[in-house]
Amino acid sequence: MKYLKEIKNGKLYYAGYCLKDLAEEFKTPLKITFLDVIKERVLELKQAFSKAIKDNDYQGDFIYLNANKANYGALEIETAYRYADGLETSSYYDLILTGDIFRREKDYQHHIVCNGYKPKEYIDEIEKVYKEGF
């Protein structure tokens, strides 16, 4: 969060923008997403695990899956997807969005893990993406 460290006259700035001024201009509630922070966090976590694996001579594999339920916004999930090894879904709607991302990217390397309660529609969608090779 290298951009978020700026406070001037008691106001919080991000990438040169005063967040209070944005809220006043666009009114609240106002959603501001820090996509660069998502990228940094994913990369930091992967690096930390890589270091721990090396330091402890761990012989297994590690993959980082970003949990969609952590943030349901499409931009946030797509950003995490770019830097993670895959996505973890926990609902039918999660999986629809995840499947759309994988189809658009023609991605057969990232992982999809389906977690959570699985009503019939979720199981049907799991079967659909599985048959497509994801």
N, C-alpha and C positions, 0 to 999 in steps of 0.2 A: 504494500500500500504506500509506495513511495510518494504518490501524488497527494495523499490524504493528510499529510503531516503539516499542513499550513493553516495556521490560525492567525488572523489579523483583526485587531480591535474587537476581540471576543467573538468573531464570526469564523465558521469553518469553511475552508475553501478546498475544492477538489479540482485538479487540473486547471487551476486559474479561475474557476467559477465559484462564486459565493452561494452555498447551498440555501442559505436563508433568503437571499434575493430570488433564487429560482422558485422557492416555495411561495413567496409573495407574488411573483409574477404569474405563475401557473396555477396557484391555489393548491390547497391540500384537500384530500390526500394526494401526494405526489410520489410516484415510484421512481427512485433513482437507482440504477443498477451499475455496479462497478465491475464490468466484464474483465478488466485487467486484473482485478483482485482474484476473481475466480481462476483465471489462468495461473497467476502466481501461486495460489494455494495448492492447486492440483500439482504443479511442477515441484513445489517445495515438499509436498507429501511423498511424491514418487522418489525424489532425491533422498529424503530422509530414510525411506524404506530401503533404497538401494544401498545406502551407507550402512544401515543396520545389518542387512543381509551379508555384505562384505565383511564388516567388522566381526560378525558372529559365525562366519563360515557356514552360513545357512545353505543347505543344498537344494531346497525346494524352490518353487517359482512363486512370484508375486505379481498380481495384476491389480491395478487400481481401477475400481468401478465407481463412478460418480452416482450417487443416489438421486434420482429425479425428484423424489419427494422433498429433498432439501430446498428445491426451488422449482416451481412449476412453470416459470416463464420460458418460452421457446428460445429466446436469445441466450438465456443463462444456461439452459441444457445444451444447446448447440456449442456454446463456448467450452463448457466442461468436456463435452464429447471430443472436441478437437485435441485435447491434451491428456485425457484419460485413456485407459486401455479398453473401456467399455462403459455401459450404462446399466444401472440396476433399476428395474421398474417394480412398482408395487401395486399397479392397478391396470385395468383395461385401457383407460385413457392415456396413462403413462406409456404403455406399450404401443399404442397407435402413433403417438408423437415420435417415440424412439424408432419404430419401424419406418416412419416417413423419413427420418434423418438418414438411416442406414440405406434406404432405397435411393434417396437423392444422391448420396455419396458413393453408391455402389460399393459399399464397404462390407467385406467379408472377413476382415482381420480383427476388428473390434469385437468385444463380447457383449452379449445381452444376458443379464441374469434376471429372471422373473421371480419376484418375492411376493409375500403377502397372501391374503385371502384370495382364492381363485374361483369366483363364480363362473358359470358357463361361458359368458361372453369373453372373459379374460382367457380362459383355457382355449377357446376357439381362436382368439387372436395369437396366442402362443403357438398353436399348431400352424397357423398361417405363416408367421415369420420363420418358423422352423423349416417348413416345406420350401420356403424361398432361399434357404441356405444361410440364414443369419443365426 
